[in-house]
Amino acid sequence: MALSTQEMLLALRAPNAHWLAALINALDEALKDPEFGIEQRAVLQQLLGAGIVPASVARAAEHRFERFEDSFADLVPGDESLDWTAATSAAAPPARPKLTLVGSNAAA
């Protein structure tokens, strides 16, 4: 069953579509990567067709993904123990100044 783009967009609006959104996002990134070749696409199609990921494949994928995440650690300058919540709050834009309404006392 082929869905139209509008039907896919509607499916993404469902309250339980978080996994669908995550997988579509990951697939979009993979399809843009020239290293995601025909062999890897065949593996993905086979897994989707089977409807299950064998436990050993899931474990191996988890370990491989951990190594992939670790490869990004070298790209981030600074201390690995950086508190990201503090860093993001410190980089927040300055608060807007408080405005005070001044009423006019126009006596006629």
Secondary structure as GFF3:
##gff-version 3
##sequence-region A 1 108
A	DSSP	alpha_helix	5	12	.	.	.	ID=ss1
A	DSSP	alpha_helix	18	32	.	.	.	ID=ss2
A	DSSP	alpha_helix	38	50	.	.	.	ID=ss3
A	DSSP	alpha_helix	55	71	.	.	.	ID=ss4
A	DSSP	three_ten_helix	73	75	.	.	.	ID=ss5
A	DSSP	alpha_helix	84	90	.	.	.	ID=ss6
###
